[in-house]
């Protein structure tokens, strides 16, 4: 099988330590060993979420935690607001519509940063406001801290999708007063897909008490009661919990501040390399884009062809554009188990693929060279 380089916004590469933890013989989920494993993992998750409140774990992809943040918070007919500037903002709207709600909608152009004041201006009378932290489709990390501040006078609860940001970029769940943060295992948390999480504030628990939308396997109270007893309500993906625990151990050993700084530096070098290839950035050319870099394709070059060529010829898996951006951009993910060499690989592979499709970069290897300068802190690469 050819070698695969996952340099994508998820699923991200799994470190050997995590793979090793998942390869151990299966333990039973009602055993004392699992109880210890679960307790340690949940404690570490709370630290990763930067909250002392409850963090609930579900079997499922990130979208299941998003869905739980609708069904456990709302009643039919509730006023809610979605703020969206990309594919995952749209997902909130789709879930709400699927449950019969008629959300208010604050939409901005894909690629823009959400405007906190404009969101707050539409939030009066809303039970909750649904936003995205790292909008994976555009590379923008939205300023959820300012959104939380702007919403405070409105009394609306804030629900944040942090599927592609939690653990990779600063998100102070408790300190910033975010009521619900949802995430998944397969991005900055370096674990295969299949686990989803929701942090629930005191205020969100009171909403859950009154929420009457239908729910069963994603019921928060059921999960909380089982977790309080040292277990899960249903058979959990035991192997993934073992992997996640190892990954969270690695995150603690490195320290979240160091990880946020690493992602920022990888993103800076990526942007410098992209510019040196003579390409334009779609994602912001600043530190508000530290998880995913989105690159505009040169005129006449279809991003989906670049994506396919990179994958099939070089085994380098980046990501194409979604929705209206399909074909127009290529996305490089730099979250999770990533280092400088992944960025250099991504830039070089992108260059080779573009040359094959007729593009002439300024000089061979310019992107990788610029990234090396950025990593080494020499030359004019910084921004
Ligand atoms: N939100 C964001 C910001 C995401 O990046 C993703 C995954 N790309 C999701 C939600 C959905 O997660 P999942 O595919 O795990 O359901």
Boltz pocket constraint, residues with backbone or C-beta under 6 A from the ligand:
constraints:
  - pocket:
      binder: B
      contacts: [[A, 9], [A, 10], [A, 61], [A, 62], [A, 63], [A, 64], [A, 88], [A, 91], [A, 132], [A, 134], [A, 135], [A, 136], [A, 161], [A, 162], [A, 163], [A, 164], [A, 184], [A, 193]]
      max_distance: 6.0
